[in-house]
Structure formats: C-alpha cells, structure tokens
Amino acid sequence: MPVLKIDESTRSARLDGAEISLGARAFDVLNHLHHNSNRVISKEELLDKVWAGTLVEESNLTVQIAGLRKVLGKGAIKTVPGIGYKFTLAAMPDDSSAETQKDAPAVPSIPSLAVLPFANLTGADENAYMVDGIVNEITSALAGVSSFFVISNTSTFTYRGKAVDLAEVGRDLGVRYVLEGSIQKAGNRLRIFTQLVEAKTSRMIWHDRFDGSSEDIFDLQDTVAESVAAAIEPKLIWAEAARAQAKPTDNLKAYDLCMKAAPLVYRQNALENLEDGLTLLRKALVLDPNYTYAKALICYAHTGAFAARWWPFEQAQAALPLAHEVLDSNSDDPLALCYVGHYIAYMGHDTNTGLTALKRAHSLNPNSANIEMLLGWVYNYIDQSDLAIEHLRRAIRISPLHPQVGIMTSGIGNALFQKGDIAEATKYYEQALTEYPEFATIQLGLMGCYWRLGDFEKSAQMAGWFRQKVPDMSVSLFRRTRPQNSEAYRDAVIGALRSNGFPED
C-alpha cells in the first residue's frame, strides 16, 4: 500500500520515502485532499481553498489534478461526478486484475463518449435540476451526431456521488472519452465549464467556458449544447487520428486509415498531404469497398484539390461517381452527406442534388460546423446570399477555432460580394487570406473586389498570384468552372480577368 507523507513546514511530500516534485498550487491541492481523505471535496471548496480570493477557471484545478495523478497514480484521486474529488491513495485498486477487466464492454470502433453529471457549484441544491437539464441537452446534442457513440444519461447519472477515476468510467461504460463540467452562479449570472478528457490517460483534449443568465436558461442550454457538440466533432476527429497514428502500420484497418487520412484531407495546405491522404483512403476502400465515410473523404479531397487549384477541373471531377454511390446508399451519416453534397454542387454543378443532401445532413446533425460551412457555400452558389451568411456566421459562432475557419470567412465575403457590398466583402476576403492563403477562391474574389473598388494595383497583385497558380486561366475557363450563378459576382470577376490581361479562351 503506497505511503504518502506531507510536511507542511517545508511544503514537501514523499511517496514511499521518495520526495515528489510539486508546484505550489499542486501542493496546496494535495494537502487539502490528503487532510480530508475521509470525505468528498467539492470543486468549489478546492477552488476557494487553493485560489482564495482569486477568480479562476475550473481548468486550472483540472490541470493540477491531472498533474497529481501522474505523480501519485491514476487511482490516487478519484472524480466524483457532479461534485468533485476524493483522495483514495490508500485504497488504489489494481487496474490490471482480470476481475476488473472481465465484464468491461468493448470500446466501439467509432468515437465514443460519456457525459458525466456536472458539478453543481451554484451553492444551492435547488439548482440541481438546472444543472441536470444542461447535461441532458448536451447529451442529446451529441447523440445527434451519428459518427459518435454516446452513453445515455440513465447510465452516467448512476455515478453521481460516487468516487471514480475516469479510467474506470471509460472501462465500465466502454467509452474512450469523457465530458465533464461544472456550473457556477453569481446572482442571475451563470458560468458553465466543460472539458473533454481521454478516459484512459486523463489527457485533456478540449475545454471551454460559457456565460449567460439564469433568466434565459433554456436559450443558454441550447447554446451550450450546440457549441459543445460543434466543438467536440472536429476535436474527436483529430484525437482519433492521433490515436490511429500511434498504432503499428501492419495492424491498420479501414477505420484507422480513414482517421489517419482525415487531417491530411482537411488541412488542404499542401498537395503532398492531400495525395498522402487519398492513398490512405483508397487503401481503406480496398479493405471495405462499401465504406461510406472513406468515399466521402475522397470526395472532400477532390474538392480541396480544385479549390486550391492543385488539380484542373476535370481531374477534380473524377470522384463524382463515388459521391453518387454515397447518395444512392441512403446513408444517414451527416458528415458523409455534407461532403458529397457540397462536392456534387461544387464540382458537378448540380446544386439541387447537393443542397438536398446538405439539408438532410443538417437535419441529422444541426450542430456541425462542417455542415453549416458547406451548406452556407451552396447557398452562395445559388445566390441566396442572406441564407449563406446566416449559416456561415453560425459555423464560426459554434466553432470559432475551426481549422477551416478561412473557408467560412471567405464564404461570407463571397455572399457580401454578391449582395453588392464590395467594401465589406473585401474586409472578409482579406481576413480569410490570412487564415487560409491556399484557398484560391479568396484571391479570385479579391481580384474582382479590388477591380470594382478601382484599386487596380491590388487587383493586379491578386491576378499575378492567380496566374502563377493557374497558368492557363482564362475567361472561358472561369465561366465553365465557377459554381456561383450570381450575375454580380460573375460580371465583376470577368471584368477583373479581362482588365488584368487574362485571355478569353
């Protein structure tokens, strides 16, 4: 049994006789937990004790707890969902025992998570219903993402008031990730903290804070639920990709290949990355010829290859048969539907079919920033600029740190361009250029905007970049390949192309 000794006079700690290195905050957290090992300590109590008189985010406490678990062992400090932590060093279980592992459910092949009861730090038990309501909303929103496996609240709420560590929760429920959080209240103001953790390692993947009013609790519940779902979707894609990358190459399956390929396809910052992603995806299809998500990612890669003008239009159209295979399969995968729907609208110029697929994807998962982004762009193609702006702004609101935020920003610029607000469109395009310089649609739009504003020098600069990227660019090539049917956009870009010396054919 491990023996921990704490010397408050020297602010030092020894585990089994060996001194352990601790920062000042970590020592204070450990000292308070150790002195109160006979009871559960709320997060609020620890925050008040360790950061007395200082307003700090709960993530500061989480970082200290994670650090202590690394030093003392994962089972030394257990999470008590909806309350706080309990110091259990003296009763650490043997996680490797066969009895512990025997009845554990298998972890699904798709990203899996459980939403634990949130800690009620409002100081009033009567607010418990509100805390539970927010957890219910978040769980429902995440359950709407068909690419996730989400444990129901009937299972997760059984952990309320029990001392557990996250590795145990993951093992007992058969999930890879755990979402936990807390709610604080001052007057009618609410502050909600959420964090996504890999259960087995206790590694924090994502965290965020939301502020609102208890008077608007239902609106706040919706906002938190949609934001958490939107933020977690790309985070889990990248987390799963990292997990797959760590596996031996001789044991890869179709899912792991897709997860490795996803960030290469999404990043779209170099042709080499995109082609590497496509190689992985094609291997996945060899393993499983009916793998819908692999087909959809191939379509998304072809979209990016033309959007960055690495491939000519005809080469980028080569995946259209795959896109229609996905639609013909009657898939209920919202991400697959949105990728192929946009691809069909963008590269196939079939906006009716593409919009139908994207609307279905949106109904299946209304909290996906990817779906909002691509739906907004298809509304741009059919010159419904107000709807395009609405969806693109929502995409940014629910996922402001999205790796493809430049596509969202430039989409708003495109819509404003079509509406005739050239000065404002230019601002959005210029911002997008800093966010995603490889996206050739930005330079094309800026060339037209600057020309409309009479800034012919800047228009020529964009033309020079575009001519270097697409040496055979011509007015007829633009007419043939553009997805937008807006006359205002078309006429401005054609005017800029002619003014900057691009040939007709």
Secondary structure, 3 states (H helix, E strand, C coil): CCCEEEECCCCEEEECCEEECCCHHHHHHHHHHHHCCCCCEEHHHHHHHHCCCCCCCHHHHHHHHHHHHHHHCHHHEEEECCCEEEECHHHCCCCCCHHHHHCCCCCCCCCEEEECCCEEECCCHHHHHHHHHHHHHHHHHHHCCCCCEECCHHHHHHHCCCCECHHHHHHHHCCCEEEEEEEEEECCEEEEEEEEEECCCCEEEEEEEEEEEHHHHHHHHHHHHHHHHHHHHHHHHHHHHHHHHCCCHHHCCHHHHHHHHHHHHHHCCCHHHHHHHHHHHHHHHHHCCCCHHHHHHHHHHHHHHHHCCCCCHHHHHHHHHHHHHHHHCCCCCHHHHHHHHHHHHHHCCCHHHHHHHHHHHHHHCCCCHHHHHHHHHHHHHCCCHHHHHHHHHHHHHHCCCCCCHHHHHHHHHHHHHHHCCHHHHHHHHHHHHHHCCCCHHHHHHHHHHHHHHCCHHHHHHHHHHHHHHCCCCCHHHHHHHCCCCCHHHHHHHHHHHHHCCCCCC
